[in-house]
Amino acid sequence: MVLEGWEVKAIREGKVQLTDGYVVIRNGELFIIGCLINPLKTASTHINPETARTRKLLLNKEEIKRLIGKIEQKGYTLVPINLHWKAGKVKCDIALAKGKAEHDKRDTIKDREGKREVERAMKSRHRDR
């Protein structure tokens, strides 16, 4: 992963959020988008830290070709899972993920709302006692 100095320090402190991040392929290179690295308060004053900038991932050509083949399948995307240190370098674990279909999303929302209603009913029942 290509990082600036302040980003490395922030990652050491655990100031990273990968939840909204995803990986795209541009011109045969992989870039991570939406990964937030919050700067430390002690960051240098002469730089202007950008928390959500696009960062380049460094992979072999063979690895990139293999991932391109898998991403071209309908509905698949690459998402970052984990950042870790290896031999003094920051490594990013990425996974191949399939997005939910529209009907799956509706089912998930319906289940979530049903659970909320049950919890509300249980809560109000306990208050009445």
PASEBA-1860 file (N, C-alpha, C; in nm, 3 decimals):
! residues 129
1> MVLEGWEV> 0.085/-0.116/0.000/0.000/0.000/0.000/0.090/0.123/0.000 ~ 0.058/0.220/-0.085/0.137/0.342/-0.093/0.078/0.443/0.004 ~ 0.159/0.482/0.103/0.112/0.572/0.209/0.207/0.688/0.229 ~ 0.154/0.795/0.289/0.237/0.908/0.330/0.280/0.884/0.474 ~ 0.377/0.961/0.521/0.432/0.941/0.655/0.329/0.955/0.766 ~ 0.243/1.055/0.758/0.143/1.076/0.863/0.042/0.961/0.866 ~ 0.017/0.899/0.749/-0.077/0.787/0.742/-0.020/0.664/0.814 ~ 0.108/0.641/0.799/0.172/0.528/0.865/0.163/0.544/1.016
9> KAIREGKV> 0.189/0.665/1.064/0.182/0.691/1.208/0.039/0.673/1.258 ~ -0.060/0.720/1.181/-0.200/0.707/1.222/-0.243/0.560/1.224 ~ -0.194/0.481/1.128/-0.228/0.337/1.126/-0.168/0.268/1.249 ~ -0.047/0.306/1.287/0.014/0.250/1.408/-0.071/0.278/1.531 ~ -0.136/0.394/1.534/-0.221/0.432/1.646/-0.363/0.375/1.635 ~ -0.394/0.310/1.523/-0.526/0.248/1.505/-0.634/0.345/1.462 ~ -0.598/0.452/1.393/-0.694/0.554/1.350/-0.745/0.525/1.209 ~ -0.780/0.400/1.180/-0.822/0.358/1.047/-0.965/0.305/1.051
17> QLTDGYVV> -1.041/0.336/0.945/-1.176/0.284/0.932/-1.192/0.227/0.791 ~ -1.214/0.096/0.781/-1.224/0.028/0.652/-1.367/-0.004/0.611 ~ -1.465/0.031/0.693/-1.602/-0.017/0.671/-1.661/0.025/0.536 ~ -1.635/0.145/0.490/-1.692/0.192/0.363/-1.595/0.179/0.247 ~ -1.485/0.113/0.267/-1.383/0.104/0.164/-1.413/-0.005/0.061 ~ -1.363/0.017/-0.060/-1.370/-0.082/-0.167/-1.252/-0.062/-0.260 ~ -1.225/-0.161/-0.343/-1.108/-0.159/-0.431/-1.155/-0.153/-0.576 ~ -1.093/-0.065/-0.655/-1.125/-0.053/-0.798/-0.997/-0.078/-0.878
25> IRNGELFI> -1.017/-0.114/-1.005/-0.904/-0.136/-1.095/-0.907/-0.028/-1.201 ~ -0.797/0.045/-1.211/-0.782/0.150/-1.314/-0.649/0.129/-1.385 ~ -0.654/0.115/-1.514/-0.534/0.098/-1.596/-0.444/-0.016/-1.545 ~ -0.505/-0.125/-1.504/-0.429/-0.240/-1.459/-0.367/-0.226/-1.321 ~ -0.409/-0.126/-1.243/-0.360/-0.106/-1.108/-0.477/-0.104/-1.011 ~ -0.453/-0.145/-0.887/-0.558/-0.149/-0.787/-0.548/-0.028/-0.695 ~ -0.663/0.032/-0.666/-0.671/0.148/-0.578/-0.779/0.123/-0.474 ~ -0.752/0.163/-0.351/-0.851/0.151/-0.244/-0.916/0.287/-0.224
33> IGCLINPL> -1.050/0.286/-0.224/-1.129/0.408/-0.212/-1.218/0.397/-0.089 ~ -1.235/0.506/-0.018/-1.327/0.509/0.096/-1.268/0.461/0.227 ~ -1.142/0.430/0.229/-1.074/0.392/0.353/-1.033/0.520/0.425 ~ -1.083/0.540/0.545/-1.054/0.662/0.620/-0.937/0.640/0.715 ~ -0.837/0.726/0.702/-0.725/0.727/0.796/-0.726/0.866/0.859 ~ -0.765/0.872/0.985/-0.774/1.000/1.054/-0.635/1.044/1.101 ~ -0.597/1.169/1.073/-0.464/1.215/1.112/-0.454/1.232/1.263 ~ -0.334/1.217/1.314/-0.309/1.240/1.455/-0.309/1.390/1.481
41> KTASTHIN> -0.339/1.428/1.602/-0.339/1.570/1.637/-0.199/1.627/1.635 ~ -0.101/1.541/1.647/0.038/1.586/1.646/0.099/1.582/1.506 ~ 0.015/1.572/1.402/0.067/1.568/1.265/0.137/1.700/1.232 ~ 0.226/1.695/1.139/0.304/1.811/1.101/0.214/1.923/1.049 ~ 0.254/2.046/1.069/0.173/2.162/1.028/0.192/2.197/0.881 ~ 0.299/2.151/0.818/0.325/2.189/0.680/0.255/2.098/0.578 ~ 0.184/1.995/0.624/0.108/1.909/0.532/-0.040/1.930/0.556 ~ -0.118/1.901/0.454/-0.264/1.910/0.465/-0.318/1.768/0.452
49> PETARTRK> -0.342/1.699/0.565/-0.383/1.558/0.557/-0.522/1.542/0.496 ~ -0.532/1.448/0.405/-0.659/1.416/0.339/-0.700/1.277/0.388 ~ -0.810/1.269/0.465/-0.845/1.144/0.531/-0.894/1.037/0.435 ~ -0.967/1.074/0.331/-1.030/0.973/0.244/-0.972/0.975/0.103 ~ -0.843/0.995/0.090/-0.785/0.998/-0.045/-0.775/0.857/-0.102 ~ -0.761/0.848/-0.233/-0.745/0.720/-0.301/-0.601/0.674/-0.285 ~ -0.583/0.550/-0.239/-0.449/0.497/-0.216/-0.424/0.377/-0.306 ~ -0.303/0.369/-0.359/-0.267/0.262/-0.451/-0.224/0.138/-0.374
57> LLLNKEEI> -0.270/0.022/-0.421/-0.228/-0.106/-0.365/-0.121/-0.166/-0.456 ~ -0.019/-0.220/-0.396/0.092/-0.277/-0.472/0.078/-0.429/-0.477 ~ 0.059/-0.482/-0.600/0.046/-0.626/-0.620/0.128/-0.669/-0.741 ~ 0.155/-0.800/-0.752/0.221/-0.854/-0.870/0.126/-0.851/-0.989 ~ 0.181/-0.854/-1.108/0.097/-0.857/-1.229/0.008/-0.980/-1.232 ~ 0.062/-1.093/-1.188/-0.016/-1.218/-1.188/-0.134/-1.206/-1.093 ~ -0.111/-1.147/-0.975/-0.219/-1.130/-0.879/-0.328/-1.037/-0.933 ~ -0.285/-0.930/-0.999/-0.381/-0.835/-1.057/-0.463/-0.901/-1.167
65> KRLIGKIE> -0.398/-0.978/-1.253/-0.470/-1.048/-1.361/-0.574/-1.145/-1.304 ~ -0.535/-1.218/-1.200/-0.627/-1.313/-1.138/-0.749/-1.240/-1.079 ~ -0.724/-1.127/-1.013/-0.834/-1.051/-0.953/-0.924/-0.988/-1.059 ~ -0.865/-0.940/-1.168/-0.945/-0.881/-1.276/-1.041/-0.985/-1.332 ~ -0.992/-1.107/-1.351/-1.078/-1.215/-1.401/-1.196/-1.242/-1.309 ~ -1.173/-1.236/-1.179/-1.281/-1.264/-1.084/-1.377/-1.147/-1.072 ~ -1.326/-1.025/-1.082/-1.412/-0.907/-1.067/-1.505/-0.891/-1.187 ~ -1.462/-0.934/-1.303/-1.545/-0.918/-1.422/-1.674/-0.998/-1.416
73> QKGYTLVP> -1.681/-1.095/-1.324/-1.806/-1.167/-1.305/-1.908/-1.071/-1.246 ~ -2.032/-1.089/-1.284/-2.137/-0.997/-1.243/-2.158/-0.997/-1.091 ~ -2.160/-0.877/-1.033/-2.193/-0.861/-0.893/-2.078/-0.877/-0.795 ~ -1.957/-0.899/-0.843/-1.844/-0.917/-0.753/-1.765/-0.788/-0.739 ~ -1.710/-0.767/-0.620/-1.625/-0.651/-0.594/-1.518/-0.690/-0.493 ~ -1.416/-0.609/-0.483/-1.310/-0.632/-0.385/-1.328/-0.536/-0.268 ~ -1.318/-0.588/-0.149/-1.332/-0.505/-0.029/-1.212/-0.529/0.063 ~ -1.164/-0.421/0.128/-1.055/-0.438/0.224/-1.108/-0.497/0.355
81> INLHWKAG> -1.035/-0.590/0.411/-1.078/-0.656/0.533/-0.994/-0.613/0.652 ~ -0.863/-0.605/0.631/-0.773/-0.589/0.744/-0.647/-0.517/0.700 ~ -0.591/-0.436/0.788/-0.459/-0.378/0.768/-0.368/-0.437/0.875 ~ -0.250/-0.480/0.835/-0.156/-0.534/0.932/-0.013/-0.503/0.888 ~ 0.080/-0.524/0.980/0.221/-0.499/0.954/0.291/-0.630/0.920 ~ 0.380/-0.623/0.821/0.462/-0.738/0.787/0.597/-0.686/0.737 ~ 0.700/-0.720/0.806/0.837/-0.679/0.771/0.848/-0.528/0.756 ~ 0.783/-0.454/0.846/0.792/-0.308/0.844/0.707/-0.240/0.739
89> KVKCDIAL> 0.622/-0.315/0.671/0.535/-0.258/0.568/0.389/-0.281/0.606 ~ 0.302/-0.189/0.563/0.159/-0.204/0.589/0.099/-0.287/0.478 ~ 0.035/-0.397/0.515/-0.029/-0.486/0.419/-0.180/-0.475/0.436 ~ -0.252/-0.487/0.325/-0.398/-0.479/0.326/-0.454/-0.611/0.273 ~ -0.532/-0.679/0.356/-0.600/-0.800/0.312/-0.727/-0.759/0.238 ~ -0.745/-0.813/0.118/-0.867/-0.783/0.042/-0.941/-0.913/0.015 ~ -1.073/-0.900/0.001/-1.156/-1.019/-0.022/-1.249/-0.993/-0.139 ~ -1.282/-1.099/-0.209/-1.378/-1.093/-0.316/-1.517/-1.110/-0.255
97> AKGKAEHD> -1.605/-1.013/-0.278/-1.738/-1.016/-0.216/-1.845/-0.999/-0.323 ~ -1.960/-1.058/-0.297/-2.072/-1.045/-0.390/-2.178/-0.957/-0.323 ~ -2.225/-0.856/-0.395/-2.326/-0.767/-0.341/-2.460/-0.836/-0.329 ~ -2.543/-0.781/-0.243/-2.677/-0.837/-0.224/-2.768/-0.797/-0.339 ~ -2.859/-0.886/-0.374/-2.962/-0.854/-0.472/-3.069/-0.769/-0.403 ~ -3.151/-0.701/-0.481/-3.251/-0.610/-0.426/-3.348/-0.682/-0.332 ~ -3.391/-0.803/-0.370/-3.486/-0.874/-0.284/-3.420/-0.919/-0.154 ~ -3.289/-0.946/-0.156/-3.218/-0.982/-0.033/-3.216/-0.863/0.063
105> KRDTIKDR> -3.197/-0.744/0.008/-3.193/-0.624/0.092/-3.328/-0.603/0.159 ~ -3.435/-0.624/0.083/-3.569/-0.606/0.140/-3.595/-0.706/0.252 ~ -3.551/-0.829/0.233/-3.568/-0.931/0.337/-3.491/-0.892/0.464 ~ -3.370/-0.843/0.447/-3.288/-0.801/0.561/-3.356/-0.688/0.638 ~ -3.407/-0.590/0.565/-3.475/-0.476/0.628/-3.600/-0.524/0.702 ~ -3.675/-0.613/0.641/-3.797/-0.664/0.703/-3.764/-0.741/0.832 ~ -3.660/-0.823/0.829/-3.619/-0.897/0.949/-3.575/-0.801/1.060 ~ -3.498/-0.700/1.024/-3.450/-0.604/1.122/-3.565/-0.530/1.188
113> EGKREVER> -3.663/-0.486/1.107/-3.778/-0.415/1.162/-3.862/-0.506/1.251 ~ -3.875/-0.633/1.213/-3.949/-0.729/1.295/-3.884/-0.748/1.431 ~ -3.752/-0.757/1.434/-3.680/-0.772/1.560/-3.698/-0.649/1.648 ~ -3.697/-0.531/1.588/-3.717/-0.408/1.665/-3.855/-0.405/1.729 ~ -3.957/-0.445/1.653/-4.092/-0.445/1.706/-4.105/-0.543/1.824 ~ -4.043/-0.659/1.812/-4.046/-0.757/1.921/-3.977/-0.700/2.045 ~ -3.862/-0.636/2.025/-3.790/-0.577/2.138/-3.872/-0.467/2.204 ~ -3.939/-0.384/2.124/-4.025/-0.278/2.181/-4.138/-0.338/2.262
121> AMKSRHRD> -4.200/-0.443/2.210/-4.310/-0.507/2.280/-4.262/-0.568/2.412 ~ -4.146/-0.631/2.410/-4.091/-0.690/2.532/-4.056/-0.581/2.633 ~ -4.002/-0.470/2.585/-3.964/-0.361/2.672/-4.087/-0.300/2.739 ~ -4.192/-0.276/2.661/-4.314/-0.215/2.717/-4.382/-0.313/2.813 ~ -4.371/-0.442/2.787/-4.431/-0.542/2.873/-4.361/-0.544/3.009 ~ -4.227/-0.529/3.008/-4.153/-0.528/3.133/-4.179/-0.400/3.213 ~ -4.207/-0.291/3.147/-4.236/-0.165/3.217/-4.371/-0.171/3.289 ~ -4.466/-0.245/3.233/-4.601/-0.252/3.289/-4.602/-0.327/3.423
129> R> -4.503/-0.405/3.449/-4.503/-0.487/3.572/-4.479/-0.408/3.694
END
